[in-house]
Amino acid sequence: NMRTTPAGPVVVLNGLDFYTESTDIVEFELWSRLGSFKDAKGNYEGWDLIASGTVEGRGFGRYTAIPEDMFTQVSIPGGGGERGTRAFYLTLTTIDLVYKKGSGTDSDQVVHAENPDLEVYEGEGVLFYPFPDPSDAYYYRGPRQFLGAIHYDRLPCKPYSAFGDIMELPCPDLPTGSPTKPPPTASPSTKLPTLAPVTEAPTTRSPISGQTEAPVS
């Protein structure tokens, strides 16, 4: 599961990379649904296929990107909680998908990656293709951590979202016309300044450097 943070805006996911050590052609499927996966395992009802196809694995130490033209963008509402939750199910038709053992005691309890916008929770590994029945508990191992990269847009309503966070889609309507402002008032006028003040000349003579006045006897 991925969740927006309590103070985070709506985000639009526009790409995903996964980790496989294979350098062969691998076939992938990426399913998604709003809400948690916990009560929706083994049943494709309510899930949307947002990416599928084949891609050449990039091998050890490098993520493999799902091609952009194969990826359908999806949004996660802002504000976190159950409302701001979206589940993902990524699978390959072969056993070449690599993930990591989690640190929690159950799935969807521990955040293993986060930033100010998104939290990625530990999920479960699925050991069979296609989506097995959850009653076959052997095929589900958890918690497990996703290894890959998530690409998203936190300002999907540009230019409107430049003025503040948008919490859900669709984007609000933009104004239909430019706002009008009342005409400015006339420039304020100020009185002309009075004439420069005139002072009388000093009555004492200015001293001359190097000379003193003769004493008067």
BELTAKA-V252601 format. One record per residue. N is the residue number from 1. RES is the residue in one small letter. PSI is psi in radians with two decimals (* if undefined). Layout:
N,RES,PSI
N,RES,PSI
This chain:
1,n,2.51
2,m,2.47
3,r,2.51
4,t,2.73
5,t,2.79
6,p,-0.57
7,a,0.08
8,g,2.71
9,p,3.07
10,v,2.49
11,v,2.67
12,v,2.04
13,l,2.24
14,n,0.22
15,g,2.75
16,l,2.39
17,d,2.52
18,f,3.00
19,y,2.15
20,t,2.49
21,e,-0.01
22,s,2.54
23,t,0.21
24,d,3.06
25,i,2.19
26,v,2.56
27,e,2.28
28,f,2.77
29,e,2.45
30,l,2.03
31,w,2.69
32,s,2.70
33,r,2.61
34,l,2.43
35,g,3.14
36,s,2.75
37,f,-0.21
38,k,-0.69
39,d,0.32
40,a,0.41
41,k,2.48
42,g,0.10
43,n,2.07
44,y,-0.11
45,e,2.24
46,g,-0.15
47,w,2.53
48,d,2.32
49,l,1.91
50,i,-0.12
51,a,2.43
52,s,2.67
53,g,-2.79
54,t,2.64
55,v,2.66
56,e,2.15
57,g,2.51
58,r,-0.11
59,g,-2.93
60,f,2.29
61,g,0.09
62,r,2.47
63,y,2.62
64,t,2.16
65,a,2.43
66,i,2.18
67,p,2.44
68,e,-0.66
69,d,-0.09
70,m,-0.03
71,f,2.21
72,t,2.13
73,q,2.49
74,v,2.71
75,s,2.72
76,i,2.07
77,p,2.63
78,g,2.93
79,g,-0.13
80,g,-2.79
81,g,-2.89
82,e,-0.62
83,r,-0.59
84,g,0.59
85,t,2.40
86,r,2.34
87,a,2.63
88,f,2.45
89,y,1.86
90,l,2.26
91,t,2.62
92,l,2.75
93,t,-0.07
94,t,3.03
95,i,0.81
96,d,0.02
97,l,2.26
98,v,2.32
99,y,-3.08
100,k,2.57
101,k,2.39
102,g,3.05
103,s,-0.19
104,g,-3.02
105,t,-0.24
106,d,2.84
107,s,2.74
108,d,0.57
109,q,-0.63
110,v,2.30
111,v,2.09
112,h,-0.12
113,a,2.42
114,e,2.79
115,n,-3.06
116,p,-0.23
117,d,-0.65
118,l,2.61
119,e,2.27
120,v,2.09
121,y,2.69
122,e,2.42
123,g,-2.45
124,e,2.58
125,g,2.41
126,v,2.13
127,l,0.21
128,f,2.63
129,y,2.36
130,p,-2.95
131,f,1.88
132,p,2.82
133,d,2.30
134,p,-0.28
135,s,-0.38
136,d,1.32
137,a,-0.39
138,y,-0.54
139,y,-0.06
140,y,2.17
141,r,2.24
142,g,2.87
143,p,2.69
144,r,2.64
145,q,2.35
146,f,2.37
147,l,2.03
148,g,-2.80
149,a,2.52
150,i,2.23
151,h,2.28
152,y,2.89
153,d,2.11
154,r,-0.03
155,l,1.12
156,p,-0.21
157,c,0.62
158,k,2.44
159,p,-0.07
160,y,-0.72
161,s,-0.16
162,a,-0.28
163,f,0.02
164,g,2.84
165,d,2.40
166,i,2.26
167,m,-0.33
168,e,2.81
169,l,2.74
170,p,2.88
171,c,2.55
172,p,2.69
173,d,2.43
174,l,2.69
175,p,2.51
176,t,-0.32
177,g,2.92
178,s,2.39
179,p,2.54
180,t,2.60
181,k,2.51
182,p,2.59
183,p,2.57
184,p,2.64
185,t,2.91
186,a,2.61
187,s,2.36
188,p,2.49
189,s,2.55
190,t,2.62
191,k,2.63
192,l,2.55
193,p,2.62
194,t,2.87
195,l,2.67
196,a,2.38
197,p,2.52
198,v,2.29
199,t,2.64
200,e,2.64
201,a,2.58
202,p,2.54
203,t,-0.33
204,t,2.62
205,r,2.55
206,s,2.40
207,p,2.61
208,i,2.26
209,s,2.29
210,g,-0.08
211,q,2.58
212,t,2.68
213,e,2.56
214,a,2.46
215,p,2.63
216,v,2.22
217,s,*
